[in-house]
């Protein structure tokens, strides 16, 4: 049985931990599928590096420095 892949083109994904590791890998994988990204991480420098790399390949992304352990910061993210 053939499995179909979801269509991520022109969708937006919010990815926490996007500055490194699995979060960064997920950001690149979704970007490769045409997804736009809202990237979040507690480490501003790592987050900026991930975003710069993705933007260089033509992906639209916003960056948000935040600590996911803070309810207030997470609640403010959609704004």
mmCIF file of the N, C-alpha and C atoms, coordinates in Angstrom:
data_MODEL
# 
_entry.id   MODEL 
# 
loop_
_atom_site.group_PDB 
_atom_site.id 
_atom_site.type_symbol 
_atom_site.label_atom_id 
_atom_site.label_alt_id 
_atom_site.label_comp_id 
_atom_site.label_asym_id 
_atom_site.label_entity_id 
_atom_site.label_seq_id 
_atom_site.pdbx_PDB_ins_code 
_atom_site.Cartn_x 
_atom_site.Cartn_y 
_atom_site.Cartn_z 
_atom_site.occupancy 
_atom_site.B_iso_or_equiv 
_atom_site.pdbx_formal_charge 
_atom_site.auth_seq_id 
_atom_site.auth_comp_id 
_atom_site.auth_asym_id 
_atom_site.auth_atom_id 
_atom_site.pdbx_PDB_model_num 
ATOM 1   N N  . UNK A 1 1  ? 0.834  -1.168 0.000  1.00 0.00 ? 1  UNK A N  1 
ATOM 2   C CA . UNK A 1 1  ? 0.000  0.000  0.000  1.00 0.00 ? 1  UNK A CA 1 
ATOM 3   C C  . UNK A 1 1  ? 0.886  1.240  0.000  1.00 0.00 ? 1  UNK A C  1 
ATOM 4   N N  . UNK A 1 2  ? 0.576  2.196  -0.847 1.00 0.00 ? 2  UNK A N  1 
ATOM 5   C CA . UNK A 1 2  ? 1.345  3.429  -0.937 1.00 0.00 ? 2  UNK A CA 1 
ATOM 6   C C  . UNK A 1 2  ? 0.820  4.427  0.092  1.00 0.00 ? 2  UNK A C  1 
ATOM 7   N N  . UNK A 1 3  ? 1.745  5.027  0.821  1.00 0.00 ? 3  UNK A N  1 
ATOM 8   C CA . UNK A 1 3  ? 1.382  6.025  1.813  1.00 0.00 ? 3  UNK A CA 1 
ATOM 9   C C  . UNK A 1 3  ? 1.521  7.400  1.192  1.00 0.00 ? 3  UNK A C  1 
ATOM 10  N N  . UNK A 1 4  ? 0.503  8.240  1.332  1.00 0.00 ? 4  UNK A N  1 
ATOM 11  C CA . UNK A 1 4  ? 0.589  9.590  0.788  1.00 0.00 ? 4  UNK A CA 1 
ATOM 12  C C  . UNK A 1 4  ? 1.191  10.519 1.838  1.00 0.00 ? 4  UNK A C  1 
ATOM 13  N N  . UNK A 1 5  ? 1.973  11.478 1.365  1.00 0.00 ? 5  UNK A N  1 
ATOM 14  C CA . UNK A 1 5  ? 2.561  12.469 2.259  1.00 0.00 ? 5  UNK A CA 1 
ATOM 15  C C  . UNK A 1 5  ? 1.618  13.649 2.377  1.00 0.00 ? 5  UNK A C  1 
ATOM 16  N N  . UNK A 1 6  ? 1.593  14.232 3.526  1.00 0.00 ? 6  UNK A N  1 
ATOM 17  C CA . UNK A 1 6  ? 0.771  15.419 3.720  1.00 0.00 ? 6  UNK A CA 1 
ATOM 18  C C  . UNK A 1 6  ? 1.350  16.579 2.922  1.00 0.00 ? 6  UNK A C  1 
ATOM 19  N N  . UNK A 1 7  ? 0.488  17.454 2.461  1.00 0.00 ? 7  UNK A N  1 
ATOM 20  C CA . UNK A 1 7  ? 0.905  18.613 1.695  1.00 0.00 ? 7  UNK A CA 1 
ATOM 21  C C  . UNK A 1 7  ? 1.129  19.787 2.648  1.00 0.00 ? 7  UNK A C  1 
ATOM 22  N N  . UNK A 1 8  ? 2.373  20.203 2.803  1.00 0.00 ? 8  UNK A N  1 
ATOM 23  C CA . UNK A 1 8  ? 2.721  21.288 3.713  1.00 0.00 ? 8  UNK A CA 1 
ATOM 24  C C  . UNK A 1 8  ? 2.943  22.610 2.981  1.00 0.00 ? 8  UNK A C  1 
ATOM 25  N N  . UNK A 1 9  ? 2.813  22.620 1.665  1.00 0.00 ? 9  UNK A N  1 
ATOM 26  C CA . UNK A 1 9  ? 3.049  23.840 0.898  1.00 0.00 ? 9  UNK A CA 1 
ATOM 27  C C  . UNK A 1 9  ? 2.137  24.965 1.365  1.00 0.00 ? 9  UNK A C  1 
ATOM 28  N N  . UNK A 1 10 ? 2.763  26.103 1.644  1.00 0.00 ? 10 UNK A N  1 
ATOM 29  C CA . UNK A 1 10 ? 2.072  27.324 2.057  1.00 0.00 ? 10 UNK A CA 1 
ATOM 30  C C  . UNK A 1 10 ? 1.311  27.204 3.373  1.00 0.00 ? 10 UNK A C  1 
ATOM 31  N N  . UNK A 1 11 ? 1.600  26.191 4.152  1.00 0.00 ? 11 UNK A N  1 
ATOM 32  C CA . UNK A 1 11 ? 1.075  26.088 5.509  1.00 0.00 ? 11 UNK A CA 1 
ATOM 33  C C  . UNK A 1 11 ? 2.102  26.739 6.435  1.00 0.00 ? 11 UNK A C  1 
ATOM 34  N N  . UNK A 1 12 ? 1.743  26.967 7.685  1.00 0.00 ? 12 UNK A N  1 
ATOM 35  C CA . UNK A 1 12 ? 2.667  27.520 8.673  1.00 0.00 ? 12 UNK A CA 1 
ATOM 36  C C  . UNK A 1 12 ? 2.750  26.569 9.848  1.00 0.00 ? 12 UNK A C  1 
ATOM 37  N N  . UNK A 1 13 ? 3.974  26.250 10.248 1.00 0.00 ? 13 UNK A N  1 
ATOM 38  C CA . UNK A 1 13 ? 4.195  25.396 11.412 1.00 0.00 ? 13 UNK A CA 1 
ATOM 39  C C  . UNK A 1 13 ? 4.936  26.195 12.475 1.00 0.00 ? 13 UNK A C  1 
ATOM 40  N N  . UNK A 1 14 ? 4.558  25.985 13.727 1.00 0.00 ? 14 UNK A N  1 
ATOM 41  C CA . UNK A 1 14 ? 5.272  26.565 14.860 1.00 0.00 ? 14 UNK A CA 1 
ATOM 42  C C  . UNK A 1 14 ? 6.170  25.470 15.412 1.00 0.00 ? 14 UNK A C  1 
ATOM 43  N N  . UNK A 1 15 ? 7.466  25.758 15.513 1.00 0.00 ? 15 UNK A N  1 
ATOM 44  C CA . UNK A 1 15 ? 8.424  24.756 15.978 1.00 0.00 ? 15 UNK A CA 1 
ATOM 45  C C  . UNK A 1 15 ? 9.189  25.326 17.166 1.00 0.00 ? 15 UNK A C  1 
ATOM 46  N N  . UNK A 1 16 ? 9.060  24.673 18.307 1.00 0.00 ? 16 UNK A N  1 
ATOM 47  C CA . UNK A 1 16 ? 9.842  25.063 19.478 1.00 0.00 ? 16 UNK A CA 1 
ATOM 48  C C  . UNK A 1 16 ? 11.142 24.263 19.474 1.00 0.00 ? 16 UNK A C  1 
ATOM 49  N N  . UNK A 1 17 ? 12.159 24.823 20.075 1.00 0.00 ? 17 UNK A N  1 
ATOM 50  C CA . UNK A 1 17 ? 13.462 24.159 20.068 1.00 0.00 ? 17 UNK A CA 1 
ATOM 51  C C  . UNK A 1 17 ? 14.108 24.182 18.702 1.00 0.00 ? 17 UNK A C  1 
ATOM 52  N N  . UNK A 1 18 ? 13.755 25.190 17.896 1.00 0.00 ? 18 UNK A N  1 
ATOM 53  C CA . UNK A 1 18 ? 14.217 25.247 16.499 1.00 0.00 ? 18 UNK A CA 1 
ATOM 54  C C  . UNK A 1 18 ? 15.682 25.629 16.362 1.00 0.00 ? 18 UNK A C  1 
ATOM 55  N N  . UNK A 1 19 ? 16.333 26.013 17.448 1.00 0.00 ? 19 UNK A N  1 
ATOM 56  C CA . UNK A 1 19 ? 17.725 26.438 17.374 1.00 0.00 ? 19 UNK A CA 1 
ATOM 57  C C  . UNK A 1 19 ? 18.722 25.306 17.247 1.00 0.00 ? 19 UNK A C  1 
ATOM 58  N N  . UNK A 1 20 ? 18.295 24.072 17.536 1.00 0.00 ? 20 UNK A N  1 
ATOM 59  C CA . UNK A 1 20 ? 19.232 22.954 17.474 1.00 0.00 ? 20 UNK A CA 1 
ATOM 60  C C  . UNK A 1 20 ? 18.482 21.626 17.476 1.00 0.00 ? 20 UNK A C  1 
ATOM 61  N N  . UNK A 1 21 ? 19.228 20.578 17.271 1.00 0.00 ? 21 UNK A N  1 
ATOM 62  C CA . UNK A 1 21 ? 18.714 19.215 17.412 1.00 0.00 ? 21 UNK A CA 1 
ATOM 63  C C  . UNK A 1 21 ? 17.500 18.883 16.571 1.00 0.00 ? 21 UNK A C  1 
ATOM 64  N N  . UNK A 1 22 ? 16.558 18.198 17.204 1.00 0.00 ? 22 UNK A N  1 
ATOM 65  C CA . UNK A 1 22 ? 15.351 17.736 16.504 1.00 0.00 ? 22 UNK A CA 1 
ATOM 66  C C  . UNK A 1 22 ? 14.533 18.915 15.987 1.00 0.00 ? 22 UNK A C  1 
ATOM 67  N N  . UNK A 1 23 ? 14.438 19.992 16.754 1.00 0.00 ? 23 UNK A N  1 
ATOM 68  C CA . UNK A 1 23 ? 13.681 21.165 16.308 1.00 0.00 ? 23 UNK A CA 1 
ATOM 69  C C  . UNK A 1 23 ? 14.244 21.749 15.032 1.00 0.00 ? 23 UNK A C  1 
ATOM 70  N N  . UNK A 1 24 ? 15.574 21.867 14.967 1.00 0.00 ? 24 UNK A N  1 
ATOM 71  C CA . UNK A 1 24 ? 16.218 22.396 13.759 1.00 0.00 ? 24 UNK A CA 1 
ATOM 72  C C  . UNK A 1 24 ? 16.007 21.441 12.585 1.00 0.00 ? 24 UNK A C  1 
ATOM 73  N N  . UNK A 1 25 ? 16.160 20.152 12.830 1.00 0.00 ? 25 UNK A N  1 
ATOM 74  C CA . UNK A 1 25 ? 15.972 19.163 11.763 1.00 0.00 ? 25 UNK A CA 1 
ATOM 75  C C  . UNK A 1 25 ? 14.540 19.186 11.246 1.00 0.00 ? 25 UNK A C  1 
ATOM 76  N N  . UNK A 1 26 ? 13.578 19.316 12.149 1.00 0.00 ? 26 UNK A N  1 
ATOM 77  C CA . UNK A 1 26 ? 12.176 19.389 11.742 1.00 0.00 ? 26 UNK A CA 1 
ATOM 78  C C  . UNK A 1 26 ? 11.923 20.646 10.917 1.00 0.00 ? 26 UNK A C  1 
ATOM 79  N N  . UNK A 1 27 ? 12.503 21.762 11.330 1.00 0.00 ? 27 UNK A N  1 
ATOM 80  C CA . UNK A 1 27 ? 12.345 23.008 10.570 1.00 0.00 ? 27 UNK A CA 1 
ATOM 81  C C  . UNK A 1 27 ? 12.843 22.835 9.135  1.00 0.00 ? 27 UNK A C  1 
ATOM 82  N N  . UNK A 1 28 ? 13.995 22.223 8.972  1.00 0.00 ? 28 UNK A N  1 
ATOM 83  C CA . UNK A 1 28 ? 14.540 22.006 7.627  1.00 0.00 ? 28 UNK A CA 1 
ATOM 84  C C  . UNK A 1 28 ? 13.676 21.025 6.829  1.00 0.00 ? 28 UNK A C  1 
ATOM 85  N N  . UNK A 1 29 ? 13.196 19.983 7.478  1.00 0.00 ? 29 UNK A N  1 
ATOM 86  C CA . UNK A 1 29 ? 12.359 19.000 6.774  1.00 0.00 ? 29 UNK A CA 1 
ATOM 87  C C  . UNK A 1 29 ? 11.056 19.625 6.292  1.00 0.00 ? 29 UNK A C  1 
ATOM 88  N N  . UNK A 1 30 ? 10.420 20.433 7.134  1.00 0.00 ? 30 UNK A N  1 
ATOM 89  C CA . UNK A 1 30 ? 9.177  21.087 6.727  1.00 0.00 ? 30 UNK A CA 1 
ATOM 90  C C  . UNK A 1 30 ? 9.433  22.146 5.662  1.00 0.00 ? 30 UNK A C  1 
ATOM 91  N N  . UNK A 1 31 ? 10.522 22.872 5.796  1.00 0.00 ? 31 UNK A N  1 
ATOM 92  C CA . UNK A 1 31 ? 10.871 23.875 4.795  1.00 0.00 ? 31 UNK A CA 1 
ATOM 93  C C  . UNK A 1 31 ? 11.089 23.223 3.434  1.00 0.00 ? 31 UNK A C  1 
ATOM 94  N N  . UNK A 1 32 ? 11.718 22.061 3.429  1.00 0.00 ? 32 UNK A N  1 
ATOM 95  C CA . UNK A 1 32 ? 11.936 21.323 2.179  1.00 0.00 ? 32 UNK A CA 1 
ATOM 96  C C  . UNK A 1 32 ? 10.622 20.937 1.510  1.00 0.00 ? 32 UNK A C  1 
ATOM 97  N N  . UNK A 1 33 ? 9.554  20.902 2.287  1.00 0.00 ? 33 UNK A N  1 
ATOM 98  C CA . UNK A 1 33 ? 8.231  20.547 1.762  1.00 0.00 ? 33 UNK A CA 1 
ATOM 99  C C  . UNK A 1 33 ? 7.369  21.782 1.490  1.00 0.00 ? 33 UNK A C  1 
ATOM 100 N N  . UNK A 1 34 ? 7.992  22.979 1.565  1.00 0.00 ? 34 UNK A N  1 
ATOM 101 C CA . UNK A 1 34 ? 7.287  24.210 1.223  1.00 0.00 ? 34 UNK A CA 1 
ATOM 102 C C  . UNK A 1 34 ? 6.529  24.855 2.357  1.00 0.00 ? 34 UNK A C  1 
ATOM 103 N N  . UNK A 1 35 ? 6.787  24.451 3.579  1.00 0.00 ? 35 UNK A N  1 
ATOM 104 C CA . UNK A 1 35 ? 6.095  24.990 4.744  1.00 0.00 ? 35 UNK A CA 1 
ATOM 105 C C  . UNK A 1 35 ? 6.785  26.269 5.208  1.00 0.00 ? 35 UNK A C  1 
ATOM 106 N N  . UNK A 1 36 ? 5.998  27.267 5.600  1.00 0.00 ? 36 UNK A N  1 
ATOM 107 C CA . UNK A 1 36 ? 6.522  28.464 6.223  1.00 0.00 ? 36 UNK A CA 1 
ATOM 108 C C  . UNK A 1 36 ? 6.588  28.204 7.722  1.00 0.00 ? 36 UNK A C  1 
ATOM 109 N N  . UNK A 1 37 ? 7.466  28.934 8.425  1.00 0.00 ? 37 UNK A N  1 
ATOM 110 C CA . UNK A 1 37 ? 7.765  28.555 9.799  1.00 0.00 ? 37 UNK A CA 1 
ATOM 111 C C  . UNK A 1 37 ? 7.745  29.715 10.773 1.00 0.00 ? 37 UNK A C  1 
ATOM 112 N N  . UNK A 1 38 ? 7.251  29.437 11.971 1.00 0.00 ? 38 UNK A N  1 
ATOM 113 C CA . UNK A 1 38 ? 7.396  30.309 13.131 1.00 0.00 ? 38 UNK A CA 1 
ATOM 114 C C  . UNK A 1 38 ? 8.320  29.544 14.066 1.00 0.00 ? 38 UNK A C  1 
ATOM 115 N N  . UNK A 1 39 ? 9.554  30.015 14.179 1.00 0.00 ? 39 UNK A N  1 
ATOM 116 C CA . UNK A 1 39 ? 10.583 29.299 14.924 1.00 0.00 ? 39 UNK A CA 1 
ATOM 117 C C  . UNK A 1 39 ? 10.744 29.891 16.312 1.00 0.00 ? 39 UNK A C  1 
ATOM 118 N N  . UNK A 1 40 ? 10.824 29.033 17.324 1.00 0.00 ? 40 UNK A N  1 
ATOM 119 C CA . UNK A 1 40 ? 10.997 29.485 18.699 1.00 0.00 ? 40 UNK A CA 1 
ATOM 120 C C  . UNK A 1 40 ? 12.124 28.709 19.365 1.00 0.00 ? 40 UNK A C  1 
ATOM 121 N N  . UNK A 1 41 ? 12.870 29.411 20.217 1.00 0.00 ? 41 UNK A N  1 
ATOM 122 C CA . UNK A 1 41 ? 13.929 28.769 20.987 1.00 0.00 ? 41 UNK A CA 1 
ATOM 123 C C  . UNK A 1 41 ? 14.331 29.718 22.106 1.00 0.00 ? 41 UNK A C  1 
ATOM 124 N N  . UNK A 1 42 ? 14.907 29.172 23.140 1.00 0.00 ? 42 UNK A N  1 
ATOM 125 C CA . UNK A 1 42 ? 15.385 29.987 24.259 1.00 0.00 ? 42 UNK A CA 1 
ATOM 126 C C  . UNK A 1 42 ? 16.730 30.629 23.953 1.00 0.00 ? 42 UNK A C  1 
ATOM 127 N N  . UNK A 1 43 ? 17.476 30.066 23.012 1.00 0.00 ? 43 UNK A N  1 
ATOM 128 C CA . UNK A 1 43 ? 18.812 30.554 22.656 1.00 0.00 ? 43 UNK A CA 1 
ATOM 129 C C  . UNK A 1 43 ? 18.745 31.386 21.375 1.00 0.00 ? 43 UNK A C  1 
ATOM 130 N N  . UNK A 1 44 ? 18.837 32.699 21.535 1.00 0.00 ? 44 UNK A N  1 
ATOM 131 C CA . UNK A 1 44 ? 18.671 33.624 20.407 1.00 0.00 ? 44 UNK A CA 1 
ATOM 132 C C  . UNK A 1 44 ? 19.678 33.386 19.289 1.00 0.00 ? 44 UNK A C  1 
ATOM 133 N N  . UNK A 1 45 ? 20.927 33.142 19.628 1.00 0.00 ? 45 UNK A N  1 
ATOM 134 C CA . UNK A 1 45 ? 21.963 32.976 18.593 1.00 0.00 ? 45 UNK A CA 1 
ATOM 135 C C  . UNK A 1 45 ? 21.709 31.728 17.757 1.00 0.00 ? 45 UNK A C  1 
ATOM 136 N N  . UNK A 1 46 ? 21.364 30.634 18.394 1.00 0.00 ? 46 UNK A N  1 
ATOM 137 C CA . UNK A 1 46 ? 21.071 29.393 17.656 1.00 0.00 ? 46 UNK A CA 1 
ATOM 138 C C  . UNK A 1 46 ? 19.831 29.569 16.780 1.00 0.00 ? 46 UNK A C  1 
ATOM 139 N N  . UNK A 1 47 ? 18.842 30.233 17.329 1.00 0.00 ? 47 UNK A N  1 
ATOM 140 C CA . UNK A 1 47 ? 17.609 30.486 16.587 1.00 0.00 ? 47 UNK A CA 1 
ATOM 141 C C  . UNK A 1 47 ? 17.890 31.331 15.354 1.00 0.00 ? 47 UNK A C  1 
ATOM 142 N N  . UNK A 1 48 ? 18.692 32.373 15.520 1.00 0.00 ? 48 UNK A N  1 
ATOM 143 C CA . UNK A 1 48 ? 19.038 33.238 14.388 1.00 0.00 ? 48 UNK A CA 1 
ATOM 144 C C  . UNK A 1 48 ? 19.792 32.474 13.312 1.00 0.00 ? 48 UNK A C  1 
ATOM 145 N N  . UNK A 1 49 ? 20.676 31.567 13.728 1.00 0.00 ? 49 UNK A N  1 
ATOM 146 C CA . UNK A 1 49 ? 21.433 30.780 12.751 1.00 0.00 ? 49 UNK A CA 1 
ATOM 147 C C  . UNK A 1 49 ? 20.521 29.857 11.952 1.00 0.00 ? 49 UNK A C  1 
ATOM 148 N N  . UNK A 1 50 ? 19.582 29.220 12.628 1.00 0.00 ? 50 UNK A N  1 
ATOM 149 C CA . UNK A 1 50 ? 18.627 28.352 11.935 1.00 0.00 ? 50 UNK A CA 1 
ATOM 150 C C  . UNK A 1 50 ? 17.806 29.164 10.939 1.00 0.00 ? 50 UNK A C  1 
ATOM 151 N N  . UNK A 1 51 ? 17.294 30.306 11.386 1.00 0.00 ? 51 UNK A N  1 
ATOM 152 C CA . UNK A 1 51 ? 16.451 31.148 10.529 1.00 0.00 ? 51 UNK A CA 1 
ATOM 153 C C  . UNK A 1 51 ? 17.228 31.661 9.320  1.00 0.00 ? 51 UNK A C  1 
ATOM 154 N N  . UNK A 1 52 ? 18.469 32.075 9.522  1.00 0.00 ? 52 UNK A N  1 
ATOM 155 C CA . UNK A 1 52 ? 19.278 32.589 8.414  1.00 0.00 ? 52 UNK A CA 1 
ATOM 156 C C  . UNK A 1 52 ? 19.491 31.518 7.360  1.00 0.00 ? 52 UNK A C  1 
ATOM 157 N N  . UNK A 1 53 ? 19.763 30.314 7.805  1.00 0.00 ? 53 UNK A N  1 
ATOM 158 C CA . UNK A 1 53 ? 19.968 29.206 6.879  1.00 0.00 ? 53 UNK A CA 1 
ATOM 159 C C  . UNK A 1 53 ? 18.697 28.926 6.078  1.00 0.00 ? 53 UNK A C  1 
ATOM 160 N N  . UNK A 1 54 ? 17.561 28.931 6.742  1.00 0.00 ? 54 UNK A N  1 
ATOM 161 C CA . UNK A 1 54 ? 16.291 28.661 6.061  1.00 0.00 ? 54 UNK A CA 1 
ATOM 162 C C  . UNK A 1 54 ? 15.915 29.792 5.114  1.00 0.00 ? 54 UNK A C  1 
ATOM 163 N N  . UNK A 1 55 ? 16.106 31.015 5.548  1.00 0.00 ? 55 UNK A N  1 
ATOM 164 C CA . UNK A 1 55 ? 15.774 32.162 4.689  1.00 0.00 ? 55 UNK A CA 1 
ATOM 165 C C  . UNK A 1 55 ? 16.635 32.188 3.433  1.00 0.00 ? 55 UNK A C  1 
ATOM 166 N N  . UNK A 1 56 ? 17.872 31.749 3.559  1.00 0.00 ? 56 UNK A N  1 
ATOM 167 C CA . UNK A 1 56 ? 18.770 31.702 2.401  1.00 0.00 ? 56 UNK A CA 1 
ATOM 168 C C  . UNK A 1 56 ? 18.241 30.753 1.340  1.00 0.00 ? 56 UNK A C  1 
ATOM 169 N N  . UNK A 1 57 ? 17.439 29.783 1.753  1.00 0.00 ? 57 UNK A N  1 
ATOM 170 C CA . UNK A 1 57 ? 16.863 28.845 0.792  1.00 0.00 ? 57 UNK A CA 1 
ATOM 171 C C  . UNK A 1 57 ? 15.471 29.284 0.337  1.00 0.00 ? 57 UNK A C  1 
ATOM 172 N N  . UNK A 1 58 ? 15.043 30.495 0.746  1.00 0.00 ? 58 UNK A N  1 
ATOM 173 C CA . UNK A 1 58 ? 13.785 31.050 0.258  1.00 0.00 ? 58 UNK A CA 1 
ATOM 174 C C  . UNK A 1 58 ? 12.568 30.796 1.123  1.00 0.00 ? 58 UNK A C  1 
ATOM 175 N N  . UNK A 1 59 ? 12.767 30.280 2.317  1.00 0.00 ? 59 UNK A N  1 
ATOM 176 C CA . UNK A 1 59 ? 11.640 29.979 3.202  1.00 0.00 ? 59 UNK A CA 1 
ATOM 177 C C  . UNK A 1 59 ? 11.297 31.214 4.040  1.00 0.00 ? 59 UNK A C  1 
ATOM 178 N N  . UNK A 1 60 ? 10.019 31.482 4.189  1.00 0.00 ? 60 UNK A N  1 
ATOM 179 C CA . UNK A 1 60 ? 9.580  32.555 5.074  1.00 0.00 ? 60 UNK A CA 1 
ATOM 180 C C  . UNK A 1 60 ? 9.531  32.009 6.494  1.00 0.00 ? 60 UNK A C  1 
ATOM 181 N N  . UNK A 1 61 ? 10.160 32.731 7.415  1.00 0.00 ? 61 UNK A N  1 
ATOM 182 C CA . UNK A 1 61 ? 10.072 32.301 8.812  1.00 0.00 ? 61 UNK A CA 1 
ATOM 183 C C  . UNK A 1 61 ? 10.200 33.497 9.733  1.00 0.00 ? 61 UNK A C  1 
ATOM 184 N N  . UNK A 1 62 ? 9.520  33.388 10.854 1.00 0.00 ? 62 UNK A N  1 
ATOM 185 C CA . UNK A 1 62 ? 9.647  34.383 11.907 1.00 0.00 ? 62 UNK A CA 1 
ATOM 186 C C  . UNK A 1 62 ? 10.368 33.721 13.070 1.00 0.00 ? 62 UNK A C  1 
ATOM 187 N N  . UNK A 1 63 ? 11.008 34.528 13.901 1.00 0.00 ? 63 UNK A N  1 
ATOM 188 C CA . UNK A 1 63 ? 11.730 33.986 15.043 1.00 0.00 ? 63 UNK A CA 1 
ATOM 189 C C  . UNK A 1 63 ? 11.168 34.562 16.332 1.00 0.00 ? 63 UNK A C  1 
ATOM 190 N N  . UNK A 1 64 ? 11.156 33.732 17.360 1.00 0.00 ? 64 UNK A N  1 
ATOM 191 C CA . UNK A 1 64 ? 10.580 34.104 18.648 1.00 0.00 ? 64 UNK A CA 1 
ATOM 192 C C  . UNK A 1 64 ? 11.434 33.500 19.754 1.00 0.00 ? 64 UNK A C  1 
ATOM 193 N N  . UNK A 1 65 ? 12.145 34.374 20.479 1.00 0.00 ? 65 UNK A N  1 
ATOM 194 C CA . UNK A 1 65 ? 12.951 33.893 21.596 1.00 0.00 ? 65 UNK A CA 1 
ATOM 195 C C  . UNK A 1 65 ? 12.008 33.728 22.783 1.00 0.00 ? 65 UNK A C  1 
ATOM 196 N N  . UNK A 1 66 ? 11.896 32.491 23.242 1.00 0.00 ? 66 UNK A N  1 
ATOM 197 C CA . UNK A 1 66 ? 11.022 32.221 24.378 1.00 0.00 ? 66 UNK A CA 1 
ATOM 198 C C  . UNK A 1 66 ? 11.413 30.938 25.084 1.00 0.00 ? 66 UNK A C  1 
ATOM 199 N N  . UNK A 1 67 ? 10.995 30.856 26.329 1.00 0.00 ? 67 UNK A N  1 
ATOM 200 C CA . UNK A 1 67 ? 11.208 29.677 27.157 1.00 0.00 ? 67 UNK A CA 1 
ATOM 201 C C  . UNK A 1 67 ? 9.871  28.955 27.260 1.00 0.00 ? 67 UNK A C  1 
ATOM 202 N N  . UNK A 1 68 ? 9.774  27.761 26.726 1.00 0.00 ? 68 UNK A N  1 
ATOM 203 C CA . UNK A 1 68 ? 8.496  27.034 26.736 1.00 0.00 ? 68 UNK A CA 1 
ATOM 204 C C  . UNK A 1 68 ? 8.065  26.647 28.146 1.00 0.00 ? 68 UNK A C  1 
ATOM 205 N N  . UNK A 1 69 ? 8.943  26.784 29.118 1.00 0.00 ? 69 UNK A N  1 
ATOM 206 C CA . UNK A 1 69 ? 8.561  26.530 30.509 1.00 0.00 ? 69 UNK A CA 1 
ATOM 207 C C  . UNK A 1 69 ? 7.784  27.705 31.098 1.00 0.00 ? 69 UNK A C  1 
ATOM 208 N N  . UNK A 1 70 ? 7.754  28.815 30.388 1.00 0.00 ? 70 UNK A N  1 
ATOM 209 C CA . UNK A 1 70 ? 7.032  30.004 30.849 1.00 0.00 ? 70 UNK A CA 1 
ATOM 210 C C  . UNK A 1 70 ? 5.667  30.073 30.166 1.00 0.00 ? 70 UNK A C  1 
ATOM 211 N N  . UNK A 1 71 ? 4.633  29.880 30.947 1.00 0.00 ? 71 UNK A N  1 
ATOM 212 C CA . UNK A 1 71 ? 3.268  29.952 30.389 1.00 0.00 ? 71 UNK A CA 1 
ATOM 213 C C  . UNK A 1 71 ? 2.995  31.311 29.749 1.00 0.00 ? 71 UNK A C  1 
ATOM 214 N N  . UNK A 1 72 ? 3.492  32.361 30.376 1.00 0.00 ? 72 UNK A N  1 
ATOM 215 C CA . UNK A 1 72 ? 3.254  33.709 29.865 1.00 0.00 ? 72 UNK A CA 1 
ATOM 216 C C  . UNK A 1 72 ? 3.895  33.899 28.492 1.00 0.00 ? 72 UNK A C  1 
ATOM 217 N N  . UNK A 1 73 ? 5.124  33.430 28.338 1.00 0.00 ? 73 UNK A N  1 
ATOM 218 C CA . UNK A 1 73 ? 5.808  33.578 27.048 1.00 0.00 ? 73 UNK A CA 1 
ATOM 219 C C  . UNK A 1 73 ? 5.133  32.751 25.962 1.00 0.00 ? 73 UNK A C  1 
ATOM 220 N N  . UNK A 1 74 ? 4.725  31.556 26.300 1.00 0.00 ? 74 UNK A N  1 
ATOM 221 C CA . UNK A 1 74 ? 4.044  30.704 25.315 1.00 0.00 ? 74 UNK A CA 1 
ATOM 222 C C  . UNK A 1 74 ? 2.693  31.301 24.941 1.00 0.00 ? 74 UNK A C  1 
ATOM 223 N N  . UNK A 1 75 ? 1.968  31.822 25.923 1.00 0.00 ? 75 UNK A N  1 
ATOM 224 C CA . UNK A 1 75 ? 0.670  32.433 25.648 1.00 0.00 ? 75 UNK A CA 1 
ATOM 225 C C  . UNK A 1 75 ? 0.810  33.667 24.762 1.00 0.00 ? 75 UNK A C  1 
ATOM 226 N N  . UNK A 1 76 ? 1.926  34.374 24.873 1.00 0.00 ? 76 UNK A N  1 
ATOM 227 C CA . UNK A 1 76 ? 2.140  35.580 24.072 1.00 0.00 ? 76 UNK A CA 1 
ATOM 228 C C  . UNK A 1 76 ? 2.575  35.276 22.646 1.00 0.00 ? 76 UNK A C  1 
ATOM 229 N N  . UNK A 1 77 ? 2.999  34.077 22.373 1.00 0.00 ? 77 UNK A N  1 
ATOM 230 C CA . UNK A 1 77 ? 3.532  33.732 21.036 1.00 0.00 ? 77 UNK A CA 1 
ATOM 231 C C  . UNK A 1 77 ? 2.559  34.033 19.898 1.00 0.00 ? 77 UNK A C  1 
ATOM 232 N N  . UNK A 1 78 ? 1.293  33.684 19.979 1.00 0.00 ? 78 UNK A N  1 
ATOM 233 C CA . UNK A 1 78 ? 0.397  33.968 18.838 1.00 0.00 ? 78 UNK A CA 1 
ATOM 234 C C  . UNK A 1 78 ? 0.280  35.450 18.512 1.00 0.00 ? 78 UNK A C  1 
ATOM 235 N N  . UNK A 1 79 ? 0.472  36.288 19.490 1.00 0.00 ? 79 UNK A N  1 
ATOM 236 C CA . UNK A 1 79 ? 0.385  37.741 19.250 1.00 0.00 ? 79 UNK A CA 1 
ATOM 237 C C  . UNK A 1 79 ? 1.589  38.188 18.461 1.00 0.00 ? 79 UNK A C  1 
# 
